[in-house]
């Protein structure tokens, strides 16, 4: 038995500054089985899960092309067309089944359902007979076309996303059962008509935990193969953005519909529990100072500049108030120009410059700082935490600046705080700081959750803010809560 694997993975923020082009995918453009194994084997990623899942099937894995990029702004038409052409062309010949690693919230300038369109083009090449499994991020905006064109649909169950590997193994094994004629997967797809901010999607607490537990309970019924709870990605301005459910059963449409209806009813009846509240930057720092102890850092959660959601990573609203605050603090800022200045000053030299606030006018103004260049680094590190364990990450050239009580990590590339390695690689211990400002909504927990003694939710302007009424949607299907009360 031969199983093919391809992938096209990007989370697109329609409101982020700039566009996403081909060169943004250059760092993770992998083609061919040998290169695929070399890059992903023994990693806790979707791709590593595919490798091990196919191995459990005692099948042969044949890899085509896999491309991925850090979340960012709209994908250009030219980039999408080149990626889609390369990925579809790479679908291996003579395979018995195909696994497609997707995000579910990729958007191009002239294509708002990228994953659905990619699957359509794959089907144009392979026909409808070839069994196809797809893996999705929990923040997927699932479209009817995606559901129609995939036989097996498996989404992450966690946020922070620490089960990508397990879900890919599950997808491979379910595809194998289908190939052996043990099951006949069929789906029920239901959209909730709810638009949920990522800050309300953490799966190990609050209402989202209850939703996942309900889904897991329903999965225990005979005949239910999988239930995918897609929280959706509210920063993709597409028709089907929002929370949706896909229930897969063994040829039992009535059971699938029954489970999907129960989940939709649950979230719609209690939709107000998805509300998120926060403080201004000034109030957040003041609150964090009241919470600080000697036992570890208080985390200032600046989700509006969430790099993992496509934000620029150079917002300065918080930095302005950390400078001069009576506490040791740590913040990462993407600013390539400032990195070059730090390199010119050299380790031990004095850095004087304006930092951050350069992507657009939405994320704050540059902040003047002066301090000592403590460290220069190439920015390469391997994930050591539970998120994508073993995967390499690249911050670009990196400089650590000490300015008063604030330690500023300047990076050339945007880096999401998904892993403790992005700080540990610089010789820094997060437990040594009173305050840590993170450009993240929830995923920071895989890096700093074990040492945090408190958190403060920050409400500042940015393209990943949790107040969704601040965004102007042009394509989103209405009505939808919380933009519309009646749904």
C-alpha positions, 0 to 999 in steps of 0.5 A: 500500500502506498500513501502520498503526502503533500501540504500547503500551510498558512494562517492568513490575517486579512487585516495584517499589514503587507502581503505574503509572497513566495519568499515567505515560504522559502524556509519550509519548502520541502519536496520528495520523500528523502527531504521530507523524512530528513526534515520531519522524522521524529518531530512532534509535528503533523508531518512527523505524525504522517510519517509515523502513522503511515509506518504503523500501517506498514505502508510506503510513504511517498512525499510530494511537496510541502510548503508552510510559512509563519502567519501573515497578511494576504497571500498574493495571487501570484504566490498562491498560483505558484504554490498550488501548481507546485503542490498539485503537480507533486501529487505522487502517481500510483498511490492508494491514498493521499494525506494533505496537511493544511491549516484551514485559514489560508486566504489569497487575494483572488481566492478566499477558500484556498484549501477548498480550491486546492482540494478541487484542483487535486481532485481534478488531477486524481479523480474522486475515487482516490481516498483523501485525508486532510489535517487541519488546525483548530483555527480552520475556517472550514468551508462546505467545499473542503468537507465535500472534497475530503474523505477524512477530516481531522482537526487539532483538539488543543489550543495551544496546539500540542496534538498536531502529531497525534491528529496526523497519526489519527488521520493516517490510521483512519485513511488506512481503515478506509483503504482496507474497507473497514469503514466508510466515512461520511460527514455532517458539517455545521457552522455555528454562526459564531465568530470567536476570538482566539483568547476564548479558545484555550482548550484546557479551561473555560467554556472551550474545555467543556465544548471539547469534553462534550465532543470527546464524549460524543466520539465514544458512541459506536459509529462515530469516527471523529469529531473536529471542533474548529474554533475558526480564525476571525481575522480571515475575512472569508464567507465561512469564518467562525466556529464549525463542527465536522462529525465523521461517522461510519456511514451513519448520516443520522448519527452524524447530524445528531452529534453536530446539532448537539454541539451547535446548540451548546455553543449558540445557547451559551455564546456570551461565555466567549466574551474576552475582557482586558485593560489598556497598556498603562492599566495592564502594567500597573495591574501586573506590578501589583501581582508581581512576586518573587516566585516568577513572572507575570505574563502581559498578554498582548494578543493584538500583536499576536505573531501566531495570528499574522500580526507584525510583532513590532507593536510598542503600546506595552513597551512604552509603559514597561520602560521606566517601570519598577520591575525587570521585564522582557519583551521580543520586538521584530525590528530588522533595522534595529538589529543591524544597529545593534550589530554595528554597535557590537556586543558590549557596545551601546545601542541607541535607536528607535525600536518597533512601531514600523510596520504601520500606524496601527501598532504604535510608534517607535520607542527610543531606547538606549542600552547595552548590547548583551548578546548577538545571535543567528536566531536558529533554535530547535523547539524543546517544548510540547509544541512542534517538538524537534522542529527548527525555528528561525528568528533571523539575526537577533540582538539582546539589549539591556535598557534599564530594567527592560530586556528587549530581544530584537529579531529580524524575523517575526517569532511567536512565543510557542517554545521556551527555546526562543528565550533559552537559546539566548541564555535567558531564564524567564523565571528571572524576570518580574514581567514578560510581555508576549505577542500571543493570545494563548500559545505563549503557555507552551513557553512560559506557562510553567513559570508564570505566577499571574497573567494580565489580558492587554487590550491594545490596538492591533490586527489580532485584537479580541474586540471583533467589532473593531474590524471591517468585514467585506466577505464574512457571511452575516448574520454572525455573533457577536457582530450581530445579536440575532443569529 
